[in-house]
Amino acid sequence: KIGETGQEVSIYKLDTLFSWLNTLDLLRLDVEGYELRILTGALELLKRTHPKLFIEMHVSLLPNFKDSQYNLLVFLGNLKYTITHCFIGSKDGPVGKPQELLTADFGQSAHLFLE
């Protein structure tokens, strides 16, 4: 259920929706703390196509879904992604291999570009 009204919505894994897709150039996520859940549901798609990722990481909202910055970065590192650009507000943020940035300060939210 979502929203104040508790409206029910259907959720589908990207792996299910795009099982036929062999090429994906870019995946953009702005999902208010649900980043790791979406990416977990796209694991096979990510392995198969290794698209560039543009993620708005809502650090402060990840705990709402029992997730954390640490877990998200470990997941991305295991898929061999590198953060090539990071913006926290209007300032540059940390870049590099996610495993090296597990405790980096990304503020409440950051825009990450990964390859």
Secondary structure by P-SEA (a helix, b strand, c coil): cccccbbbbbbbbccccccccccccbbbbccccaaaaaaaaaaaaaaaccccccccccccccccccccaaaaaaaaaaacccccbbbcccccccccccccccccccccbbbbbcc
